[in-house]
Amino acid sequence: MENRHKRYLKLNLISLFFVTISFISVTLAWFAYTGIANSGLDVDIKAWHIEFNGESSAENEIVIPLTNIYPGMETIVESINIKNKGDSDAKLSYKIESIRILNDDLDTTIDQKELYNQLTNDYPFSIDISMNKQYIDAHIGEASIDLSVSWPLDSDNDKNDSLWGDKTYDFQSNEQKLELEDENYNARTSIKVVISLLAEQSVDKFTYNTGNMILYNPKDDTTCDKIEGNCYKTNMISTYREEEDFVYLIPNLLNDYGHGTYESSESIYNQIDSEWTAETKPFDLKDLINVVSLDVHNTILKREKIVSTGKNIPLSDSIVGYVTNESRFDNHIKDQVIKYNGYIEYDATKFDYLATNKCYWLNYEYDSTKAFAMKKDREGVMKIYPENKSADCYVTPVIIMPKEKAYEE
């Protein structure tokens, strides 16, 4: 164990030079913890083939044990593939049945969104879960439920990191001790999450998933069947909710709807809106984050520690995680991106309908001189970043389409 400590200290000497003495002592304790065992996610089911077999629904339970967690751990990702082998279209959903974090069992009887927010906001580590589709076709339909667990080394909350770093170290040490004392004892994992997957035969008329293409004519406020004239290719950017009677559509970003400075973006939008019959709204930062945060593997928050003198210090990257409500959005944007001079990256291939070489305004201020925009950063990667308000970026409306429009004759 002593030799491991020396190796860890040597590898991290340069980065530790920039932080306080108290932080160094905490970090060494964390590295001592990592010497116990490697972190790992061992999901018992990696694929689920749905067959209804005369029933109206099918259910499967997944146990997700996480061996160890510690600050600075490599982000752990896992995907469970779902295939519909049945004769009926399927509607998918999942529910968190139970969660144990160290010795504590969380209350899973509360609202699932609130429970999810606890997993991603109440701890220095983040447990993120997302399903990429709600509907899959009979015989050929596929979807996935994606998982990630992350704990950045430098979350900039030393007290909380230290508290939970000590807790995880003590928990794992005690479990190993109990296992050594009793050969019949099976050491518990640091985290255990049980999720139930439900597939139901779909009888819904509206079955679009986030990202699905819809041809739409915003001037006549109706769907269309051929891209020409005022018939545009659009994609659904709503995260589907049954209780809502509308969805958001974003027109093809390769089209030119108007461009200018941030100060002129409102008048540009108003001009476009006046020419369209369809109800619209400005494309904004929340619209974009709600969609790209569905990718709990590759949508990354990048930050740096702002110092009064010298060059700012880069902080560890972290998974954004599925943004489900206003408070989580504020946590990422106001408390992370803006506070730490940061930006967000997402996969341009996975979200190709939200990928463009042109910069687009996102109708959200960063500070008095900058506003949020999006554009291609490098091959395969898009960036959500602060742009000077004087820059020339494009503007696009978002079409608010009533669901009944999708199945009008």
C-alpha positions in Angstrom: 0.0 0.0 0.0 2.9 2.4 0.8 4.5 1.9 -2.6 1.1 2.7 -4.2 0.9 5.9 -2.3 4.3 7.0 -3.6 3.4 6.3 -7.2 0.1 8.2 -6.9 2.0 11.2 -5.3 4.6 11.2 -8.0 2.1 11.1 -10.9 0.1 14.0 -9.5 2.9 16.3 -8.1 2.6 18.9 -10.9 -1.2 19.3 -10.6 -1.1 19.3 -6.8 1.4 22.2 -6.8 -1.4 24.7 -7.8 -3.8 23.9 -4.9 -3.7 24.5 -1.2 -1.9 22.4 1.5 -5.3 21.4 3.0 -6.5 20.2 -0.4 -3.3 18.2 -0.8 -3.9 16.3 2.4 -7.5 15.5 1.4 -6.3 14.3 -2.1 -3.8 11.9 -0.6 -6.6 10.4 1.5 -8.6 9.9 -1.7 -5.7 8.2 -3.5 -5.2 5.9 -0.5 -8.8 4.9 -1.1 -8.2 4.1 -4.7 -5.6 1.6 -3.7 -8.3 -0.6 -2.2 -9.9 -1.7 -5.5 -10.6 -0.4 -8.9 -14.0 1.1 -9.6 -16.3 -0.9 -11.9 -19.9 -1.2 -13.1 -21.2 -4.7 -13.5 -24.6 -4.6 -15.0 -26.3 -8.1 -14.9 -28.2 -7.6 -18.1 -26.6 -6.0 -21.2 -29.5 -6.6 -23.7 -33.2 -7.2 -23.6 -35.2 -8.6 -26.4 -38.9 -7.7 -26.0 -41.5 -10.4 -26.8 -45.0 -9.8 -25.6 -46.1 -13.5 -26.0 -49.8 -12.6 -25.9 -49.5 -10.1 -23.1 -50.0 -6.4 -23.3 -46.7 -5.6 -21.6 -43.3 -7.1 -20.7 -41.0 -6.1 -17.8 -37.4 -6.7 -16.9 -35.4 -5.8 -13.8 -31.8 -4.6 -13.9 -29.4 -4.6 -11.0 -26.6 -2.1 -11.2 -23.8 -2.6 -8.6 -20.9 -0.1 -8.6 -17.9 -1.5 -6.8 -16.1 1.7 -5.7 -16.4 5.4 -6.1 -13.8 8.1 -5.3 -12.9 11.6 -6.4 -11.0 11.6 -9.7 -12.3 8.2 -10.7 -12.5 7.5 -14.4 -16.1 8.0 -15.6 -17.9 4.7 -15.9 -20.4 4.2 -18.7 -22.7 1.4 -19.6 -25.5 0.8 -22.1 -28.3 -1.7 -22.1 -29.6 -2.5 -25.6 -33.3 -3.0 -26.1 -34.7 -4.7 -29.2 -38.4 -5.2 -30.1 -38.8 -8.8 -31.4 -42.6 -8.7 -31.0 -45.4 -8.1 -33.5 -46.5 -4.8 -31.9 -44.9 -1.4 -31.6 -43.7 -0.9 -28.1 -43.7 2.1 -25.7 -40.8 2.1 -23.3 -40.3 3.4 -19.8 -38.1 2.8 -16.8 -38.4 3.3 -13.0 -35.9 3.3 -10.3 -37.0 0.7 -7.8 -34.3 0.9 -5.2 -31.1 2.8 -4.5 -28.5 2.2 -1.9 -25.5 4.6 -1.5 -23.0 3.2 1.0 -25.2 2.4 4.0 -28.2 4.6 3.1 -31.3 3.5 1.2 -33.0 6.3 -0.6 -36.7 6.8 -0.6 -37.9 5.6 -4.0 -41.6 6.3 -3.4 -41.1 10.0 -4.2 -41.6 11.5 -7.7 -39.1 9.9 -10.1 -37.8 13.2 -11.4 -37.1 14.4 -7.9 -35.4 11.1 -7.1 -33.2 11.5 -10.2 -32.3 15.0 -9.2 -31.1 13.7 -5.8 -28.8 11.3 -7.6 -27.3 14.0 -9.7 -27.3 17.0 -7.4 -27.1 15.9 -3.8 -23.7 14.2 -4.0 -20.3 15.2 -5.3 -20.5 12.2 -7.6 -23.2 11.9 -10.2 -25.3 8.9 -11.2 -26.9 9.6 -14.6 -29.6 7.5 -16.4 -31.2 8.2 -19.7 -33.3 6.3 -22.3 -32.8 7.5 -25.9 -36.3 6.5 -27.2 -39.8 6.1 -25.9 -41.2 4.2 -28.9 -39.7 1.4 -31.0 -41.2 -0.3 -34.0 -42.3 -3.9 -34.1 -39.7 -6.5 -35.2 -36.9 -4.1 -35.9 -37.1 -1.3 -33.3 -34.1 -0.7 -31.1 -33.4 1.6 -28.1 -30.9 1.9 -25.3 -30.9 2.9 -21.6 -27.6 4.5 -20.8 -25.8 4.8 -17.5 -22.8 6.8 -16.3 -21.2 7.4 -12.9 -18.6 10.2 -12.5 -16.8 12.0 -9.7 -14.5 14.9 -10.9 -11.4 15.2 -8.7 -11.7 19.0 -8.5 -15.4 19.8 -8.1 -14.3 23.0 -6.2 -16.3 21.9 -3.2 -13.4 20.5 -1.1 -15.5 20.1 2.1 -18.2 18.0 0.4 -15.6 16.0 -1.6 -13.6 15.3 1.6 -16.8 14.3 3.5 -17.9 11.8 0.9 -14.3 10.7 0.2 -13.9 9.7 3.8 -17.3 8.0 3.9 -16.6 5.9 0.8 -13.1 4.9 2.2 -14.6 3.9 5.6 -17.4 2.0 3.9 -15.2 -0.1 1.6 -12.6 -0.7 4.3 -15.3 -2.0 6.7 -16.8 -4.2 4.0 -13.4 -5.8 3.3 -12.8 -6.3 7.0 -16.2 -8.1 7.4 -15.4 -10.3 4.4 -12.1 -11.3 5.9 -13.6 -12.1 9.3 -16.5 -14.1 7.8 -15.9 -16.3 4.8 -19.7 -16.5 4.2 -20.0 -12.7 4.1 -20.2 -11.0 0.6 -18.9 -7.5 0.7 -21.5 -5.0 -0.5 -20.8 -2.7 -3.4 -20.6 1.1 -2.7 -23.7 1.8 -4.8 -26.5 -0.5 -5.9 -29.3 0.7 -8.1 -32.2 -1.5 -9.2 -34.2 -0.3 -12.3 -37.3 -1.9 -13.8 -37.8 -1.6 -17.6 -41.3 -1.7 -18.9 -42.4 -2.3 -22.5 -46.1 -1.9 -23.4 -47.9 -2.4 -26.6 -48.2 1.0 -28.1 -51.7 2.3 -28.8 -50.7 6.0 -28.9 -51.4 7.9 -32.2 -48.4 10.2 -31.7 -45.2 8.1 -31.4 -42.3 10.4 -32.3 -39.0 10.2 -30.4 -36.7 13.1 -29.7 -34.7 13.7 -32.9 -37.3 12.3 -35.3 -37.6 14.1 -38.6 -41.0 15.7 -39.5 -41.6 17.6 -42.8 -43.4 20.8 -41.9 -44.6 24.0 -43.7 -44.5 26.8 -41.1 -46.1 29.3 -43.4 -49.2 27.2 -43.7 -48.8 25.6 -40.3 -49.2 22.1 -41.6 -47.2 18.9 -42.2 -46.1 18.3 -45.8 -44.6 15.4 -47.8 -41.8 16.8 -50.0 -39.0 19.3 -49.2 -39.7 22.1 -51.6 -40.9 25.7 -51.4 -42.0 26.3 -47.8 -41.9 22.6 -46.8 -38.9 22.3 -44.5 -37.1 19.3 -42.9 -37.5 19.7 -39.1 -36.5 17.5 -36.2 -38.3 17.1 -32.9 -36.4 18.7 -30.0 -39.0 18.0 -27.3 -38.2 15.4 -24.7 -41.5 13.6 -25.1 -44.2 14.2 -22.4 -47.6 12.6 -22.7 -49.4 15.4 -20.8 -48.4 18.1 -23.3 -50.4 18.5 -26.5 -47.6 20.0 -28.5 -43.9 19.4 -29.4 -41.0 21.6 -30.5 -39.6 21.3 -34.0 -36.3 22.8 -35.1 -35.9 23.6 -38.8 -32.9 22.5 -40.8 -29.9 24.5 -39.5 -28.3 24.4 -43.0 -31.0 26.9 -44.1 -30.5 30.7 -43.7 -33.3 32.2 -41.7 -31.3 35.4 -40.8 -28.2 36.4 -39.0 -26.7 39.4 -37.1 -25.4 40.5 -33.7 -26.9 39.3 -30.5 -28.7 42.6 -30.0 -30.3 42.3 -33.4 -31.3 38.6 -32.9 -34.7 39.5 -31.4 -35.8 41.6 -34.4 -34.5 39.0 -36.8 -36.6 36.4 -35.0 -39.7 38.7 -35.0 -39.3 39.2 -38.8 -39.3 35.4 -39.4 -42.2 34.8 -37.0 -44.3 37.4 -38.8 -43.9 35.6 -42.1 -45.0 32.2 -40.7 -48.5 31.1 -39.6 -47.2 28.4 -37.3 -46.8 29.4 -33.6 -43.1 29.7 -32.8 -40.6 30.7 -30.1 -36.9 31.6 -30.3 -34.5 28.7 -30.2 -32.8 29.0 -26.8 -30.2 27.4 -24.6 -32.7 25.4 -22.6 -34.1 23.8 -25.8 -30.6 22.6 -26.7 -29.5 21.5 -23.3 -32.7 19.5 -22.8 -31.8 17.4 -25.9 -28.1 17.0 -25.8 -28.1 16.2 -22.0 -29.9 13.0 -22.9 -26.4 11.7 -23.9 -25.1 10.8 -20.4 -21.8 9.5 -22.0 -20.5 12.2 -24.2 -22.1 15.6 -23.3 -19.3 17.1 -21.2 -19.0 20.2 -19.1 -15.6 21.8 -19.3 -14.5 24.4 -16.7 -11.5 26.2 -15.3 -10.7 27.8 -12.0 -10.4 31.5 -12.3 -7.5 33.0 -10.4 -6.6 36.6 -9.8 -3.1 36.4 -11.2 -1.6 34.1 -13.8 -3.2 31.6 -16.1 -6.6 30.1 -15.1 -6.3 26.4 -14.0 -8.3 23.8 -15.9 -10.7 21.7 -13.8 -11.7 18.1 -14.4 -14.3 17.5 -17.1 -17.7 16.2 -15.9 -20.8 14.6 -17.4 -23.6 17.1 -17.8 -26.3 14.4 -17.2 -29.9 14.6 -18.2 -31.3 18.0 -17.3 -34.9 17.4 -16.1 -35.9 20.6 -14.5 -35.1 24.3 -14.0 -33.0 23.9 -10.9 -30.7 21.4 -12.6 -30.4 23.7 -15.6 -29.5 26.6 -13.3 -26.9 24.4 -11.5 -25.1 23.6 -14.7 -25.3 27.0 -16.5 -25.2 29.6 -13.7 -23.2 27.7 -11.1 -20.9 25.8 -13.4 -20.5 27.2 -16.9 -20.7 30.9 -16.1 -19.0 30.8 -12.7 -16.1 28.7 -14.0 -15.6 30.3 -17.5 -16.8 27.0 -19.0 -18.5 25.6 -22.0 -20.3 22.3 -23.0 -19.4 19.8 -25.7 -21.7 17.3 -27.3 -21.6 14.7 -30.0 -22.3 16.2 -33.4 -22.8 12.7 -35.0 -25.4 11.6 -32.5 -27.2 15.0 -32.7 -26.6 15.6 -36.4 -29.7 17.8 -36.6 -28.2 20.1 -34.0 -24.8 20.2 -35.8 -23.6 23.1 -38.0 -20.4 24.9 -39.0 -22.3 28.2 -38.5 -22.7 29.8 -35.1 -26.3 30.2 -33.8 -27.5 32.4 -31.0 -29.2 30.6 -28.1 -31.2 33.5 -26.7 -29.5 33.5 -23.3 -27.0 36.0 -21.9 -23.6 34.9 -20.5 -22.7 38.3 -19.1 -22.8 42.0 -20.2 -20.6 41.5 -23.3 -21.3 37.8 -24.2 -24.2 35.5 -25.0 -24.5 31.8 -25.4 -24.0 30.4 -28.9 -23.4 27.0 -30.6 -21.1 26.0 -33.4 -18.8 23.2 -34.5 -15.6 23.0 -32.4 -13.8 20.2 -34.2 -14.6 17.1 -36.2 -17.6 15.3 -34.6 -17.9 17.8 -31.7 -20.2 20.7 -31.2 -19.7 23.4 -28.6 -22.1 25.5 -26.5 -20.0 28.5 -25.5 -20.0 32.3 -24.7 -19.7 34.4 -27.9 -19.1 38.1 -28.1 -22.5 39.9 -28.6 -21.0 41.8 -31.5 -20.4 38.6 -33.5 -22.4 37.7 -36.5 -24.4 34.5 -35.7 -27.5 32.9 -37.2 -31.0 32.9 -35.7 -33.7 30.2 -36.0 -37.2 29.9 -34.6 -38.6 26.8 -33.0 -41.9 25.6 -34.4 -44.5 24.7 -31.7 -46.5 21.9 -33.4 -49.8 20.6 -31.9 -49.6 16.8 -31.8 -52.7 16.4 -33.8 -50.9 18.0 -36.8 -48.8 14.9 -37.0 -51.7 12.7 -38.0 -53.8 15.1 -40.0 -54.8 13.8 -43.5 
